[in-house]
Amino acid sequence: MTPSCLQNQNHQEDSYTLPNSAASTRFIESIMGVRGLQGFVGSTCPHICTVVNIQELAERHRNKYPGCPPTIVVDAMCCLRYWYTPESWICGGQWREYFSALRDFVAAFTSAGIKLIFFFDGMVEPGKRDEWVKRRLKNNREISKIFHYIKSKRDQPGRNMFFIPSGLAIFTRFALKSLGQETFCSLQEADYEVASYGLQHNCLGILGEDTDYLIYDTCPYFSIGDLCLETLETIMLCRDKLCESLGLHVADLPLLACLLGNDITPEGMFESFRYKCLSSYASVKENAGKKGNIILAVSDYISKVLHLHQGEKKIEEMLPLGPNKALFYKGVASYLLPGQKSPWLVQKPKGTMADKRVGSLNPESKQEVPMCVDPESKQEVSVCSDPESMQEVPMCMDPESNQEASMCTDPESKQVPMCTDPESKPEVPMCTDPESKQEASIYAYPEVKQKLPPETEAEFNLEVLMCTHPEIKQEDTMDMEPEIKQVAMVSDSEILKVAKMNHVHSESYLVYNIMSSGEIECSNTLEDELDQALPSQAFIYRPVRQRVYWLLLGDWKDGANTGPVVKEWFVYPGNPLKQPDLVRPLQMTVQGGTPSLEVLWLSQEPAAQARRLDTLLACFNLSSSREELQAVESPLRALCCLLIYLFVQVDTLSLEDLHAFIAQALCLQGKSTSQLMNLQLDYINSRAVQLGSLLVRGLTTLVLVNSACGFPWTTSEFMPWNVFDGKLFHQKYLQSEKGYAVEVLLEQNRSWLTKFHNLKTVVCKACSKENRRIVGRTHWNSHYTGRLGRQGSSSHRTGSTHGHPGQPWRDQGSGGRQYEHDQWRRY
């Protein structure tokens, strides 16, 4: 059965499978993995794709490895567009429907006795920043088309223009955790950690949609795009069969991937070389197409020319590497998992990905980590990075640690700290039940620190110095691993450990990124670049982030005249993303003084929880409304906080907007998932689309602030499935815009009417304290005509210290104006 047959058979039954259209295939191929490989596999080598039943494979795994539960490691970032099955995606997200779909997904595997481990991208590596920017700019063009369609058709575009709702990845982490799933956030891009986890834990397979998993020498690779949830049948892509078709060894695949182009080596780097291979290739296939024949030609060159001189000549003597030598070596090494070596590298270059997992080795005992073994062969897989080398290499610990372990390196090479595996546990069998691991939040339970095993100290502190490739000049290494040279922004090692632990276990959002590297990013949001009346969410929530920076980067306050800057890669209309915005912390006022992170994160004193809440409200500049907000019941309290902040910041939000936000939140409490699914809209309004995304971005900001302040509120209070539904908000917006009475907005439910007026009073009273009067659109005057231009356009990005003309939103922070120049200043 072919992949398309599998999908067609299941299309009516399984909402998790998208139609295998050419558009969706091009989309996946264009953003993930090896350039051209996805199309090549589907058109030229379909035998590589085999229909398998995961449940049957799991049963075989149980028989072969007794006591080792069959586990699938999931690349969650690859799966988001497949998990999001609700028909409506334009209005801000159908979160109840999405949560239900995730629950069904988990239940299907759980009922089959299969364990799932989810990995999310935790940060963007500097080496892949250019690719990240390229994709974000492409998304901007797609968003422009979406808004053009909405304005001309007053309808949602088709699935071929589908755009993932804002915040989907962030909230999916919390949804999966609430469903009892092990969820991890990577310390680099997730694909390496997924492949490494799958290999070291002898997993049943990897579930994703990224051709890089054909290149990694790891466990089998299953396609999420072809998964039939009802039968657990999908397509397995076999790397051995791929090698057989190409005449290559598995160890050659990283070389092939780099010559074809991937996320590290740009596609154009070896373009002339590929065409030379094609021109001399004698076995051109008509059905393979141009890209397919290029893959065949390059593979033929590797197998017939490069293999011939392998071991006799250096790779740079056989390939036109030129000035791209360092980047090429980095690309090849990026596919090497712990314990693996490449025949194409004489030595591993500085900063190879494989040795980022040397943390699996206890530096004191130097014992290898036993793997789940075949009971018949009794073989164990070593995670030593170079078992042949007996030399000692100098190792460097975290910047805050003065300890040094000993491992050896080229005496001329620079010392480059590396990241370690947060999951590795020396002397523990890799197939132990992950549920037995200690994952309690250190924020809530400081005593966990004493309970952690001693090797955890090394797990957080170990930073390894790698050997440099002897043929690479010192200046060539500048682009090898710039991210690992980053000095932490926070010197308190204990606090940094807590932040790292919570980052890895998906408890927090952006906190560790800010504290470790001082660099964060936010992807595209559905914002209309032609609408001058609404500021970008990047600017609306920036004052909140600045106060969080003040809280997290507090070390500089003592005796320093100027604070640190945080690099923000935030996508907004008019931002070319050529460099990050440099943003300085913004001082905030907390009643009783700003508490230390030790108090916020570790203290269990009764008064500590109140201090956490005071700090959270101060981040939103809402300390004066503490009493009113405390009186609001959960889960509407956090939403109320967010609405006050929004309406203070954005003068172009009207009374009708407030009515729509409150009405949808109240009506949501009484609706089932099926009712929300069947909700029909008269038409789509582009402004309501923006407002829906704006609110969801506010909820992600709440996640950041709440985790930075030590969790004064439970995360359920601002999970969107509890407080927001895109279609429901859109319906209330359209009704409010037409002037419908509040009773109509509340669907004639009298019990909601009192709550509505109470919430409205809290918001309006808080806004009035900031001289913000919320009025209906019929009362608007020239003050509400909007900006002369969007923030971030060239006229504002390097603006002066004076206020922006026509700017209808405010920075309410203490000393806000003195930071304004720094807010917009760029490199």
C-alpha positions in Angstrom: 0.0 0.0 0.0 1.5 3.4 -1.0 1.5 6.4 1.3 -1.2 8.1 -0.7 -3.4 4.9 -0.5 -3.0 4.8 3.3 -4.1 8.4 3.6 -7.0 8.1 1.2 -8.2 5.0 3.0 -8.2 6.8 6.3 -9.1 10.3 5.2 -12.8 10.1 6.3 -12.0 8.3 9.5 -8.8 9.9 10.8 -8.7 13.6 11.2 -5.0 13.4 12.0 -4.0 12.8 8.4 -3.8 15.7 6.0 -4.3 15.1 2.3 -1.0 14.3 0.7 -1.1 17.3 -1.6 1.8 18.5 -3.7 1.5 21.8 -1.8 1.9 20.2 1.6 4.8 18.1 0.4 6.6 21.1 -1.0 6.0 22.9 2.3 7.5 20.2 4.4 10.4 19.8 2.0 11.1 23.5 1.9 11.4 23.9 5.7 12.9 20.7 7.1 15.8 18.4 6.5 17.9 17.7 3.4 17.0 19.7 0.3 15.2 17.7 -2.3 15.3 14.4 -0.4 11.6 14.3 0.5 10.5 14.5 -3.1 13.2 12.1 -4.3 12.1 9.4 -1.8 8.4 9.8 -2.8 8.9 9.9 -6.6 12.1 7.9 -7.4 12.6 5.5 -4.5 9.1 4.7 -3.2 10.4 1.2 -2.0 12.1 3.1 0.8 8.7 3.8 2.3 7.1 0.7 3.9 3.7 0.5 5.5 4.1 -0.7 9.0 1.8 -1.3 12.0 3.3 0.4 15.0 1.3 -1.8 17.4 2.7 -5.0 15.9 6.3 -3.5 16.0 5.7 -2.7 19.7 4.8 -6.3 20.4 7.9 -7.6 18.7 9.9 -5.1 20.7 8.5 -6.3 24.0 9.4 -9.9 23.1 12.9 -8.9 22.1 13.6 -6.6 25.0 11.7 -7.8 28.1 11.3 -5.1 30.7 11.9 -2.3 28.2 8.6 -0.7 27.3 8.3 0.2 23.6 8.9 3.9 23.3 8.5 6.4 20.5 10.3 9.7 20.7 8.2 12.4 19.0 9.6 15.5 17.3 6.7 17.6 18.4 7.7 20.6 16.2 7.3 18.5 13.1 3.9 17.2 14.3 2.1 20.5 15.2 0.5 21.1 11.8 -0.7 17.5 11.7 -2.1 17.6 15.3 -4.0 20.8 14.6 -7.0 19.4 12.9 -9.8 21.9 13.7 -11.3 23.4 10.6 -10.9 26.9 11.8 -7.4 28.3 12.2 -7.7 31.9 11.3 -9.4 33.3 14.4 -6.7 32.7 17.0 -7.1 28.9 17.5 -9.8 26.4 18.4 -8.1 25.4 21.6 -10.7 23.1 23.1 -10.8 21.1 19.9 -7.1 21.0 19.7 -6.7 19.8 23.3 -9.3 17.1 22.6 -7.3 16.0 19.5 -4.1 15.7 21.5 -5.9 13.7 24.1 -7.1 11.2 21.4 -3.6 11.1 20.0 -2.0 10.1 23.3 -4.8 7.7 24.1 -4.3 5.8 20.9 -0.7 5.0 21.8 -1.3 4.5 25.5 -4.0 1.9 24.8 -1.5 0.0 22.6 1.1 0.0 25.5 3.4 2.4 23.7 5.1 5.2 25.6 5.6 8.6 24.0 8.4 11.0 24.8 8.0 14.5 23.3 10.7 17.0 22.4 10.3 20.6 21.5 12.8 23.1 20.2 14.1 25.1 23.2 16.2 27.7 21.3 17.6 28.5 17.9 21.3 27.9 17.5 23.2 30.8 16.1 24.5 28.6 13.3 20.9 28.1 12.1 19.7 31.7 12.6 20.0 32.6 8.9 17.7 29.7 8.0 15.3 30.7 10.8 15.2 34.3 9.5 14.6 33.0 5.9 11.6 31.0 7.0 10.1 33.9 9.0 10.4 36.3 6.1 8.7 33.7 3.9 6.0 33.4 6.5 5.5 37.2 6.3 4.8 36.9 2.6 2.3 34.2 3.3 0.6 36.2 6.0 0.2 39.1 3.6 -1.6 36.8 1.2 -3.8 35.6 4.0 -5.0 39.1 4.9 -5.5 40.0 1.3 -7.7 37.0 0.9 -9.7 37.8 4.1 -10.3 41.4 3.0 -11.4 40.4 -0.5 -13.4 37.2 0.3 -14.4 37.9 4.0 -13.7 34.2 4.5 -11.0 31.9 5.8 -8.5 30.8 3.1 -8.3 27.1 2.2 -6.0 24.6 3.9 -3.4 25.2 1.3 -2.8 28.6 3.0 -2.9 27.1 6.5 -0.9 29.0 9.1 -0.3 27.5 12.6 -2.1 29.6 15.3 0.2 31.7 17.4 1.5 30.0 20.5 0.7 26.5 19.4 4.1 25.0 20.2 4.2 26.7 23.7 0.7 25.6 24.7 1.1 22.1 23.2 3.9 21.5 25.8 1.6 22.3 28.7 -1.3 20.4 27.1 0.8 17.2 26.9 2.2 17.6 30.4 -1.4 17.9 31.7 -2.1 14.7 29.9 0.6 13.0 31.9 3.2 12.9 29.1 7.0 13.3 29.4 7.8 16.5 27.6 11.2 18.0 27.1 12.5 21.2 25.8 15.8 21.0 24.0 19.0 23.0 24.7 19.6 23.2 21.0 17.4 22.4 18.0 15.4 19.4 18.9 16.2 17.0 16.0 19.6 16.1 17.4 18.3 15.5 20.9 15.4 13.4 19.4 17.8 11.3 17.3 20.2 10.9 20.3 17.4 9.9 22.7 16.1 7.4 20.3 19.5 5.7 19.8 20.5 5.8 23.5 17.2 4.6 24.8 16.7 1.9 22.2 13.4 3.4 21.2 11.0 1.8 18.9 11.2 4.7 16.5 11.1 8.4 15.9 7.8 10.0 14.9 8.2 13.2 12.8 8.4 14.7 9.4 12.0 15.6 8.7 14.4 14.0 6.3 17.2 14.6 8.7 16.0 11.5 10.5 16.9 9.5 7.4 20.5 10.8 7.7 21.0 10.2 11.5 22.2 6.7 12.3 19.5 6.1 14.9 16.3 4.2 15.4 13.6 3.8 12.7 11.9 6.9 11.4 8.0 6.9 11.1 6.0 9.6 9.3 3.5 11.6 11.2 2.0 12.8 8.0 0.9 9.3 7.0 -0.2 8.1 10.4 -3.6 6.4 10.7 -4.5 6.9 14.3 -7.2 4.4 14.3 -5.0 1.5 13.2 -1.6 2.9 14.1 -0.4 2.2 10.6 2.1 4.6 9.0 5.0 4.8 6.7 8.5 3.8 7.9 11.3 5.3 5.9 14.2 2.9 5.8 17.7 4.5 5.7 19.3 1.1 4.8 17.1 0.8 1.7 18.0 4.4 0.9 21.7 3.6 1.0 21.1 0.5 -1.1 19.4 2.6 -3.8 22.2 5.2 -3.7 25.1 2.8 -3.5 26.2 4.4 -0.2 27.0 3.4 3.4 25.0 4.8 6.3 28.1 6.7 7.3 28.1 8.5 4.0 24.7 10.0 4.5 25.9 13.1 6.5 28.3 13.8 3.6 25.5 13.5 1.1 23.2 15.7 3.1 25.8 18.5 3.3 26.5 18.4 -0.4 22.8 18.6 -1.2 22.2 21.4 1.4 20.5 21.4 4.8 19.9 23.8 7.6 23.6 24.3 8.2 25.1 24.2 4.7 23.1 26.4 2.4 21.8 24.8 -0.8 23.8 27.2 -3.0 27.1 26.4 -1.3 27.9 23.3 -3.5 25.5 24.1 -6.4 28.3 24.2 -9.1 29.7 20.9 -7.7 26.4 19.2 -8.0 25.9 20.3 -11.6 29.4 19.0 -12.4 28.4 15.6 -10.9 25.2 15.7 -13.0 27.0 16.5 -16.2 29.2 13.5 -15.8 26.5 11.1 -14.6 25.8 8.5 -17.2 22.6 6.9 -15.7 20.2 9.7 -15.7 16.6 8.6 -15.0 13.7 10.2 -16.8 11.3 9.7 -13.9 13.6 11.1 -11.3 13.4 14.7 -12.4 16.2 17.2 -12.2 16.5 17.2 -8.4 16.3 13.5 -8.2 19.0 13.0 -10.8 21.2 15.4 -8.9 20.9 13.3 -5.8 21.7 10.2 -7.8 24.7 11.9 -9.4 26.2 13.2 -6.2 25.7 9.8 -4.6 27.4 8.1 -7.6 30.3 10.5 -7.2 30.7 9.7 -3.5 30.6 5.9 -4.1 32.8 5.8 -7.2 35.2 8.7 -6.8 35.4 9.7 -3.1 35.4 6.1 -1.8 38.3 5.3 -4.2 40.6 7.8 -2.5 39.2 7.5 1.0 42.0 7.3 3.6 44.6 8.4 1.0 43.4 12.0 0.4 41.9 14.5 2.7 38.3 15.4 1.9 39.2 19.0 1.1 41.5 17.7 -1.6 38.6 15.9 -3.3 35.9 18.5 -2.8 35.8 22.2 -3.7 35.3 23.3 -0.1 37.2 26.6 -0.4 36.2 29.2 2.3 33.3 26.9 3.3 35.5 24.3 4.9 34.6 25.0 8.5 30.9 25.1 7.8 31.1 21.9 5.8 32.8 20.1 8.7 30.3 21.5 11.1 27.5 20.2 8.9 28.9 16.7 8.7 29.6 16.5 12.4 26.1 17.8 13.3 24.8 14.3 12.4 27.2 12.4 14.6 25.4 11.0 17.7 27.3 10.1 20.9 29.8 7.3 20.2 29.7 7.7 16.5 32.5 8.7 14.1 32.6 9.7 10.5 35.0 8.2 8.0 35.1 11.5 6.3 36.5 13.4 9.3 40.1 12.6 10.4 39.2 14.1 13.8 36.0 15.6 15.0 36.1 19.4 14.5 35.7 21.8 17.3 32.2 21.8 18.7 30.7 18.7 17.2 27.2 17.9 18.1 28.1 14.4 19.1 30.1 15.4 22.0 27.5 17.8 23.3 26.1 14.6 24.8 29.4 13.7 26.6 27.4 14.6 29.7 26.1 11.1 29.6 29.5 10.2 31.1 30.2 10.9 34.7 33.4 12.9 34.6 34.5 11.5 38.0 33.8 7.8 37.5 34.3 7.9 33.7 32.0 4.9 33.5 30.0 4.3 30.3 26.3 4.4 30.4 24.8 1.0 29.8 22.1 0.8 27.1 19.1 -1.5 26.7 20.7 -4.6 25.3 19.6 -7.5 23.2 19.3 -10.3 25.7 20.7 -12.7 23.1 23.8 -10.8 22.1 24.4 -9.1 25.4 26.1 -6.3 23.6 26.2 -2.8 25.0 26.5 0.4 23.1 29.1 2.8 24.4 28.4 6.6 24.5 32.1 7.4 24.7 32.8 10.0 22.0 36.0 8.5 20.8 36.7 5.1 22.2 40.0 4.8 20.4 41.5 7.8 21.9 43.2 7.4 25.3 44.5 10.9 25.5 43.3 13.2 28.2 41.5 16.3 27.0 41.2 19.5 29.1 37.6 20.1 29.9 36.0 23.4 31.0 33.0 23.7 33.3 30.2 26.2 33.3 31.4 29.9 33.4 30.3 30.1 37.0 32.3 27.1 38.1 36.0 27.1 38.8 36.3 23.4 38.6 38.2 21.7 35.8 38.1 18.1 34.7 40.8 16.8 32.5 40.3 15.7 28.8 43.0 16.8 26.2 42.9 18.8 23.1 45.2 20.4 20.6 47.3 22.8 22.6 46.7 25.5 20.0 43.0 25.1 19.9 40.6 27.4 21.8 38.6 26.2 24.7 35.0 25.9 23.7 32.4 25.0 26.3 29.8 22.6 25.1 26.2 21.8 26.2 25.6 18.6 28.0 22.7 16.2 27.9 20.2 17.1 30.7 18.7 13.7 30.5 21.7 11.5 30.9 22.1 9.5 34.1 25.3 7.6 34.6 25.1 4.0 35.7 21.4 3.8 35.0 20.0 1.5 32.4 18.6 3.6 29.5 15.3 1.7 29.4 14.3 2.4 32.9 10.9 3.8 33.3 11.2 7.5 32.7 8.3 8.1 35.0 10.5 7.1 37.9 12.8 10.0 37.2 12.5 13.0 39.5 10.8 15.8 37.7 9.2 17.8 40.5 9.5 21.5 39.9 12.4 23.0 41.9 10.4 26.2 42.0 7.8 24.7 44.2 10.0 22.2 46.0 13.5 23.5 47.0 14.2 20.3 48.9 14.5 18.6 45.5 17.9 20.0 45.3 19.1 17.8 48.1 17.4 14.8 46.6 19.0 15.1 43.2 21.8 12.4 42.5 25.4 13.7 42.8 25.9 13.2 39.0 23.3 15.9 38.4 25.8 18.5 39.5 28.1 17.4 36.7 25.1 17.2 34.4 24.6 20.9 34.8 28.2 22.0 35.1 30.0 19.8 32.6 31.2 21.8 29.6 33.5 19.9 27.3 36.4 21.2 25.2 36.5 19.6 21.8 39.5 18.8 19.6 39.9 21.1 16.6 40.3 19.7 13.1 44.0 20.1 12.4 43.4 21.2 8.8 41.1 24.0 9.8 42.7 27.4 10.4 41.9 29.3 13.5 40.0 31.9 11.6 37.9 29.1 10.0 36.5 28.1 13.3 34.7 31.4 13.9 31.5 29.9 12.5 31.8 26.5 14.0 29.8 26.8 17.2 29.4 30.5 18.3 26.6 29.6 20.6 28.7 27.6 22.9 31.1 30.5 23.5 28.3 32.5 25.1 28.9 33.5 28.7 25.9 33.2 30.9 24.1 36.5 31.7 23.6 35.4 35.3 26.5 34.5 37.6 24.5 32.6 40.3 25.1 29.0 39.3 22.4 27.6 41.7 19.7 29.8 40.2 20.9 29.0 36.7 20.6 25.3 37.5 17.0 25.8 38.6 16.3 27.7 35.4 17.9 25.0 33.3 16.1 22.2 35.0 12.7 23.9 34.5 13.6 24.7 30.9 14.5 21.1 30.0 11.3 19.7 31.7 9.1 22.3 29.9 8.0 24.0 33.1 9.0 27.5 32.0 9.1 29.6 28.8 12.1 31.7 27.7 13.4 32.2 31.3 16.5 30.0 30.8 17.2 31.5 27.3 17.2 35.0 28.8 19.5 34.0 31.7 21.9 31.8 29.8 22.4 33.6 26.5 20.4 36.8 26.7 18.8 36.0 23.3 15.2 35.1 22.6 12.9 34.9 19.6 9.2 35.0 18.7 7.9 33.7 15.4 5.3 35.1 13.1 1.9 36.3 14.3 -1.2 36.9 12.2 -0.8 40.7 11.9 -1.9 42.9 9.0 1.1 45.0 7.9 -1.3 47.4 6.2 -3.4 48.0 9.3 -1.9 51.1 11.0 -4.4 51.2 13.9 -3.1 48.2 15.9 0.6 48.0 17.1 2.4 44.7 16.7 2.3 42.4 19.6 6.1 42.5 19.8 5.9 46.1 20.9 2.7 45.9 23.0 4.2 43.3 25.3 7.8 44.5 25.2 7.5 46.6 28.4 6.4 43.5 30.2 9.4 41.5 28.9 11.7 44.4 29.9 10.5 44.2 33.5 11.1 40.4 33.4 14.7 41.2 32.2 15.1 43.5 35.2 14.0 40.7 37.4 16.1 37.9 35.9 19.3 39.8 35.2 19.5 41.4 38.6 23.2 41.0 39.1 24.1 44.1 37.1 22.1 46.4 39.4 24.9 46.5 42.1 27.3 49.2 41.1 26.7 49.1 37.4 25.7 52.2 35.5 24.3 50.5 32.5 22.5 47.2 32.4 22.8 44.3 29.9 20.8 44.2 26.7 18.7 41.2 25.6 18.7 40.4 21.9 15.2 40.0 20.7 14.5 38.3 17.3 10.8 39.2 17.2 9.0 39.1 13.9 6.8 42.1 13.2 5.8 44.0 10.0 8.7 46.1 8.7 11.4 44.2 10.5 13.9 42.8 8.0 15.5 40.6 10.8 19.0 41.4 9.7 20.0 41.7 13.3 18.2 41.5 16.7 16.6 44.4 18.5 18.7 45.3 21.5 16.4 45.7 24.5 17.4 46.9 28.0 15.7 45.9 31.2 13.1 48.3 32.5 13.0 49.0 36.3 9.8 48.1 38.0 8.4 48.9 41.5 7.3 46.0 43.7 5.6 46.7 47.0 8.2 46.0 49.7 11.1 45.9 47.1 11.9 43.6 44.3 12.4 40.1 45.8 15.4 38.0 44.8 15.1 35.0 42.6 16.0 32.8 45.6 12.9 34.1 47.4 10.7 33.8 44.3 11.9 30.3 43.2 13.0 28.5 46.3 11.4 30.0 49.4 8.6 28.1 51.1 7.8 30.8 53.6 4.1 31.6 53.8 4.7 35.1 52.7 6.6 34.1 49.6 3.5 33.3 47.5 2.2 36.8 48.1 5.6 38.2 47.0 5.4 36.2 43.8 2.0 37.6 43.0 3.1 41.2 43.8 6.0 40.7 41.4 3.8 39.3 38.6 1.4 42.3 38.9 4.4 44.7 38.9 5.6 43.2 35.6 2.3 44.3 34.1 2.4 47.5 36.1 -0.9 46.5 37.8 0.2 46.7 41.5 -2.6 49.2 42.2 -5.3 46.7 41.0 -4.1 43.8 43.2 -7.2 43.7 45.4 -9.7 43.9 42.6 -7.9 41.1 40.6 -7.7 38.9 43.7 -11.5 39.1 43.9 -11.9 37.7 40.3 -12.4 33.9 40.3 -10.3 31.5 38.4 -9.8 31.0 35.5 -10.8 34.6 34.6 -8.3 36.3 36.9 -5.3 36.0 34.6 -7.4 37.0 31.5 -8.7 40.0 33.4 -5.1 41.0 34.2 -4.2 40.7 30.5 -7.2 42.7 29.4 -6.3 45.6 31.7 -2.8 45.7 30.4 -3.9 45.6 26.8 -6.5 48.4 27.1 -4.0 50.6 29.0 -1.4 50.1 26.3 -3.5 50.3 23.2 -5.8 53.3 22.9 -7.4 52.0 19.7 -9.1 49.2 21.6 -12.8 50.1 22.1 -15.6 49.3 24.5 -17.0 46.9 21.9 -13.7 45.0 21.9 -13.8 44.7 25.7 -17.4 43.4 25.5 -16.4 40.7 23.0 -13.4 39.6 25.0 -15.3 39.2 28.2 -18.4 37.7 26.6 -16.5 35.0 24.9 -14.6 34.1 28.0 -17.9 33.7 30.0 -19.8 31.8 27.3 -16.8 29.5 26.8 -17.3 28.1 30.3 -20.7 26.7 29.4 -19.8 25.2 26.0 -18.8 21.7 25.0 -16.1 20.9 22.4 -18.7 19.8 19.9 -20.7 23.0 20.3 -17.6 25.0 19.6 -16.8 22.8 16.6 -20.2 23.4 15.1 -20.2 27.2 15.6 -20.7 29.0 12.3 -19.5 32.5 11.5 -21.3 34.9 9.1 -18.0 36.2 7.8 -14.3 36.8 8.8 -13.2 40.2 9.9 -9.5 41.0 9.5 -9.3 43.2 12.7 -10.9 40.4 14.8 -8.3 38.0 13.4 -5.5 40.3 14.7 -7.2 40.8 18.1 -7.5 37.0 18.5 -3.8 36.5 17.8 -2.9 39.5 20.0 -4.7 38.0 23.0 -3.1 34.6 22.5 0.4 36.2 22.4 -0.6 37.9 25.7 -1.3 34.5 27.2 2.2 33.3 26.1 3.6 36.4 27.8 1.7 35.4 31.0 3.5 32.0 30.8 6.9 33.9 30.7 6.0 36.2 33.6 4.4 33.5 35.7 7.4 31.2 35.4 9.9 34.1 36.0 8.0 35.0 39.2 8.0 31.5 40.6 4.4 30.4 39.6 2.1 32.6 41.7 -0.7 31.3 39.5 -1.3 27.8 38.3 -0.7 27.4 34.6 -4.3 26.3 34.0 -5.5 29.8 34.6 -4.0 31.1 31.3 -4.2 28.0 29.2 -6.2 29.1 26.1 -8.6 26.1 26.2 -9.8 27.5 29.5 -10.2 31.2 28.6 -10.3 31.6 24.8 -11.8 30.2 21.7 -11.1 31.8 18.3 -14.4 31.3 16.6 -16.4 32.1 19.7 -14.5 35.4 20.1 -15.0 36.2 16.4 -18.8 35.6 16.8 -18.9 38.0 19.8 -16.8 40.6 18.0 -19.1 40.6 15.0 -22.2 40.9 17.2 -20.6 43.6 19.4 -19.5 45.5 16.2 -23.2 45.5 15.1 -24.3 47.0 18.4 -25.9 44.0 19.9 -27.0 44.3 23.5 -24.9 42.6 26.2 -27.7 40.2 26.9 -27.4 38.9 23.3 -23.7 38.6 23.6 -24.2 36.4 26.7 -26.8 34.3 24.9 -29.6 35.4 27.4 -27.8 33.7 30.3 -28.7 35.8 33.4 -26.1 34.1 35.6 -23.3 35.4 33.3 -24.7 39.0 33.2 -23.6 39.8 36.8 -20.1 38.3 36.2 -19.9 40.3 32.9 -20.5 43.6 34.7 -18.2 42.7 37.5 -15.3 41.9 35.1 -16.0 45.0 33.0 -15.9 47.2 36.2 -12.6 45.7 37.3 -11.0 46.4 33.8 -12.5 49.9 33.5 -11.6 50.9 37.0 -8.0 49.8 36.6 -7.7 51.6 33.3 -9.1 54.8 34.8 -6.2 54.8 37.3 -3.9 55.1 34.3 -6.1 57.9 32.8 -7.4 55.5 30.2 -11.1 55.9 29.5 -12.6 53.0 27.4 -15.2 54.4 25.0 -17.3 53.0 22.2 -16.3 53.6 18.6 -19.0 56.1 18.1 -17.3 58.4 20.7 -13.9 58.2 19.1 -12.2 61.4 18.0 -9.1 62.3 16.2 -7.0 61.0 19.1 -7.8 57.5 18.0 -6.8 57.7 14.4 -3.8 55.4 14.9 -0.1 55.7 14.2 1.6 57.4 11.3 3.4 54.1 10.8 3.9 50.8 12.5 6.5 50.5 15.1 9.5 48.9 13.6 9.3 50.6 10.3 12.4 52.4 9.3 11.2 55.8 10.6 10.8 54.4 14.1 13.3 51.7 14.6 16.2 54.0 15.4 14.0 56.8 16.6 15.0 59.5 19.0 14.3 59.7 22.7 11.2 61.7 22.0 7.8 60.0 21.7 6.7 58.6 18.4 4.2 60.8 16.6 0.6 59.5 16.6 1.5 56.6 18.9 -1.7 55.5 20.6 0.0 53.0 23.0 1.9 53.7 26.1 4.9 52.5 28.0 3.7 52.7 31.6 6.9 51.6 33.2 8.9 53.6 35.7 11.4 55.6 33.7 10.0 54.3 30.5 11.0 57.2 28.3 14.6 57.0 29.3 14.7 53.5 27.8 12.9 54.3 24.7 16.0 54.9 22.6 17.4 51.6 23.7 14.1 49.9 22.9 14.3 50.7 19.2 18.1 50.8 18.8 19.5 48.2 16.6 23.0 47.1 15.6 
